[in-house]
Amino acid sequence: MRASETRIVDFALKNHLPSVFTRIEAVNSGGLLYYGADITESYRRIAYYIEKILKGAKPADLPVEQSAKFELAINLRTAKQIGLIIPGNVLARADKVIR
């Protein structure tokens, strides 16, 4: 985890604040929520672009894409520590729940 994320996680826990991160490592280390593009799918798309470029495509001619798949991870230990109750319907939508 990055030093800045560590400081944010520590500050949020100390002050009982919810926190949302763009890297799942932060949630694994005590952050409350992660919401972001599916990393595995992003790497697949990067490989697709690299293949096109290596076969002669001009990078400027390739379309810009937005991720089609996003992930949600919730750390219930952190939620409990800061006194936050996560509704069941939100938990059901999460891709990963840390208990």
Beta strands, then each sheet from edge to edge (+ up, - down):
strand 1: 20-21
strand 2: 33-37
strand 3: 70-75
strand 4: 96-98
sheet 1: 1+ 2+ 3- 4-
end
